[in-house]
């Protein structure tokens, strides 16, 4: 039987820590990965809606590096998985071409069952409560999946600008660009999940940001946890009334 360390660090709340234990796991330690990445340059067409492929690839690769380094730390702790993963990115004040990507979460492990995926700890942005609910309902996390798209929104011609000035009118170039960029980010996240053999993605979210680029350039970043069933039949616990004793 695996022996757990008596001392650990985690970003779990008290309730999360207790629920993780109730699900049969204990925290092995807080794990993190980082990547300071130089963002390349790509020229855009002034009046064209188009993906900035160089920038899309750079941001995905930088996040992937941070994730892999976090997983490496979890492997060193003999962990089965990582929950509560948070991915952050910020440009460095002393060089706007550099960005720091950080992945951080709590590594957990089971004393009896191997929950790794292809020999590596699974990753998930689920909270302790969400992880407990998922496991008790007959599902398990396979991995944190993501997709992104950096997109350039075409500028309006002078004629269109004068036509829309002072009027209530849809900005079709922005509408089309935002719709297409979101769809591309979502499709790439779904492709990541398919590679893991997942049955679906829970907790999916889409973030927007333009970092230090032109105001007509924006990134859509989709992220969620890919899951798979543990069995054909699933049990959903009945809700229970809990009364707080606090005044």
C-alpha positions in Angstrom: 0.0 0.0 0.0 1.2 3.5 -0.9 2.3 5.5 2.1 1.3 9.1 2.1 3.5 12.0 3.2 2.5 13.3 6.6 3.3 16.9 5.4 1.9 18.4 2.2 0.9 21.7 0.7 -2.3 22.3 -1.4 -4.5 25.1 -2.7 -7.6 23.1 -1.5 -10.1 24.6 0.9 -10.9 22.7 4.1 -14.1 21.4 2.6 -12.3 20.3 -0.6 -9.6 18.5 1.4 -12.2 16.6 3.4 -14.2 15.6 0.2 -11.0 14.5 -1.5 -10.4 12.2 1.4 -14.0 10.9 1.4 -13.5 10.0 -2.3 -10.5 7.9 -1.4 -7.6 10.3 -2.2 -5.2 12.4 -0.3 -3.2 15.4 -1.5 0.4 14.7 -2.3 1.4 18.4 -2.7 1.0 21.6 -4.6 2.6 21.4 -8.1 3.4 24.1 -10.6 4.9 24.6 -14.0 6.0 27.8 -15.7 7.1 29.0 -19.1 8.4 32.5 -20.0 7.8 32.7 -23.7 8.8 35.1 -26.4 5.8 35.8 -28.6 6.7 36.1 -32.3 5.6 38.6 -34.8 3.0 38.1 -37.6 1.8 40.7 -40.0 -2.0 41.0 -40.5 -4.0 42.1 -43.6 -5.6 45.4 -42.8 -9.1 44.6 -44.2 -9.1 40.8 -43.7 -10.6 38.6 -41.0 -7.9 35.9 -40.5 -6.3 33.7 -37.8 -2.9 34.7 -36.7 -1.5 31.2 -36.8 2.0 32.0 -35.5 0.5 33.7 -32.4 -2.1 30.9 -31.9 0.6 28.2 -32.0 2.9 30.2 -29.7 0.3 30.7 -27.0 -0.8 27.1 -27.1 2.8 25.8 -26.9 3.6 28.0 -24.0 0.6 26.8 -22.0 1.4 23.2 -22.9 5.0 23.6 -21.6 3.7 24.9 -18.3 1.2 22.1 -18.0 3.8 19.4 -18.8 6.2 20.8 -16.2 3.4 20.8 -13.6 2.6 17.1 -14.5 6.3 16.3 -14.2 6.3 17.6 -10.6 3.2 15.5 -9.9 5.0 12.4 -11.3 7.8 12.9 -8.8 5.3 12.8 -6.0 3.9 9.5 -7.4 0.5 11.2 -7.9 -2.5 9.9 -9.7 -3.8 13.3 -10.8 -4.0 17.0 -10.3 -7.1 18.9 -9.5 -8.0 22.6 -9.2 -5.6 23.5 -12.0 -5.4 27.1 -12.8 -3.7 28.5 -15.9 -2.6 32.2 -15.9 -0.7 34.4 -18.3 0.7 37.9 -18.0 3.0 40.1 -20.0 6.2 41.1 -18.2 6.6 44.8 -17.6 10.2 44.9 -18.6 9.6 43.3 -22.0 6.2 43.4 -23.7 7.3 40.6 -26.1 7.6 38.2 -23.2 4.8 36.5 -21.4 4.8 34.3 -18.3 2.6 31.2 -18.4 1.9 29.5 -15.1 0.0 26.2 -14.3 -0.7 25.4 -10.7 -2.8 22.8 -8.9 -2.9 20.1 -6.1 -1.5 16.6 -6.9 -3.6 13.8 -5.4 -3.2 10.1 -5.1 -5.1 6.9 -4.2 -3.5 4.3 -1.9 -5.0 1.4 -3.8 -6.1 2.3 -7.4 -4.0 3.6 -10.2 -5.9 6.5 -11.8 -3.1 7.7 -14.2 -3.8 8.1 -17.9 -1.2 6.4 -20.1 1.1 6.3 -17.1 0.8 10.0 -16.4 -1.2 11.9 -13.7 -4.5 13.2 -15.1 -5.1 17.0 -15.0 -8.3 18.8 -14.2 -9.6 22.2 -13.3 -12.4 20.7 -11.2 -12.7 21.9 -7.6 -12.6 19.3 -4.8 -16.4 19.4 -4.6 -16.8 18.9 -8.3 -14.3 16.1 -8.3 -16.1 14.3 -5.5 -19.5 14.6 -7.3 -18.0 13.4 -10.6 -16.4 10.3 -9.0 -19.5 9.4 -7.0 -21.6 9.7 -10.1 -19.6 7.1 -12.0 -17.3 9.3 -14.1 -13.6 10.2 -13.9 -11.4 13.0 -15.3 -9.0 12.2 -18.1 -7.3 15.5 -18.6 -7.5 19.2 -18.9 -8.1 20.0 -22.6 -7.8 23.4 -24.3 -7.9 25.1 -27.6 -7.2 28.7 -28.7 -7.3 31.0 -31.6 -5.7 34.4 -32.1 -7.7 36.3 -34.6 -7.3 39.6 -36.5 -10.5 41.5 -37.0 -10.7 43.4 -40.3 -10.7 47.2 -40.2 -13.6 49.0 -41.8 -13.1 51.0 -44.9 -13.6 54.8 -44.7 -16.9 54.5 -46.6 -18.3 51.9 -44.2 -17.1 54.0 -41.2 -19.0 57.1 -42.5 -22.1 54.9 -43.2 -22.3 53.6 -39.6 -21.2 56.8 -37.8 -23.9 57.9 -35.3 -26.2 54.9 -36.2 -27.4 51.8 -34.5 -25.9 49.2 -36.8 -24.3 45.7 -36.4 -20.5 45.7 -36.9 -20.5 42.6 -39.2 -16.8 42.3 -39.4 -16.5 42.0 -35.6 -19.5 39.6 -35.4 -18.1 37.3 -38.0 -14.6 37.3 -36.6 -15.6 36.7 -33.0 -18.0 33.8 -34.0 -15.4 32.1 -36.2 -12.6 32.5 -33.6 -14.7 31.0 -30.8 -15.7 28.1 -33.0 -12.0 27.3 -33.9 -11.0 27.4 -30.2 -13.9 25.1 -29.2 -13.2 22.7 -32.0 -9.5 22.4 -31.0 -10.5 21.8 -27.4 -12.9 19.1 -28.5 -10.1 17.6 -30.6 -7.9 17.3 -27.5 -10.6 15.5 -25.7 -11.1 13.0 -28.6 -7.4 12.2 -28.5 -7.9 11.1 -24.8 -10.9 9.0 -25.7 -13.2 11.1 -23.6 -17.0 10.9 -23.7 -17.4 14.6 -23.1 -16.1 17.8 -21.5 -17.4 19.4 -18.3 -16.8 22.9 -17.0 -15.9 24.3 -20.4 -15.2 28.0 -20.4 -14.0 30.5 -23.0 -11.7 33.4 -22.1 -10.9 36.5 -24.2 -7.8 38.7 -24.2 -5.7 40.8 -26.5 -2.5 41.1 -24.3 -0.2 43.7 -25.8 -1.3 43.4 -29.4 -3.3 45.7 -31.7 -6.8 46.4 -30.5 -8.1 44.5 -33.6 -6.4 41.3 -32.5 -7.9 39.0 -29.9 -7.4 35.5 -28.5 -10.2 33.2 -27.6 -9.0 30.4 -25.2 -11.3 27.5 -24.5 -10.6 25.1 -21.6 -12.4 22.3 -19.8 -12.0 18.8 -18.2 -12.4 15.8 -20.4 -14.2 12.9 -18.7 -15.0 9.2 -19.2 -17.5 6.9 -17.6 -16.3 4.3 -15.0 -19.3 2.1 -15.6 -22.4 1.8 -17.8 -24.8 2.6 -15.0 -24.5 5.8 -13.0 -25.6 6.7 -9.5 -26.6 10.3 -8.7 -26.7 11.0 -5.0 -30.0 12.4 -3.7 -29.7 16.0 -2.5 -29.5 16.4 1.3 -30.7 19.3 3.4 -27.8 20.7 5.5 -28.5 23.3 8.2 -25.7 25.6 9.3 -25.2 25.9 13.0 -23.4 29.2 12.6 -25.1 32.3 13.9 
